[in-house]
């Protein structure tokens, strides 16, 4: 998105040129509510989960939303 938003060449731009250098992170012991609050306050949709200095996963707002809908809607998504 940053490449497109900044009219950058998506073929030749390196990830190092556009990544967030020091992103907020969560520990594996961080609660889901704490992670959501951190993402809300920071205005971002993804939160790396770390164990010491190793990334062990990523929390994603959309995945959280779908997970909270229960198994009945896992493949359908939300409907209006």
Buried (B, 14 or more C-beta within 10 A) or exposed (E): EEBEEEEEEEEEEEEEEBEEEEEBBBEEEBEEEEBBEBBEEEEEEBBBBBEEEEEEEEBBBEEBEBEEEEEEEEEEEEEE
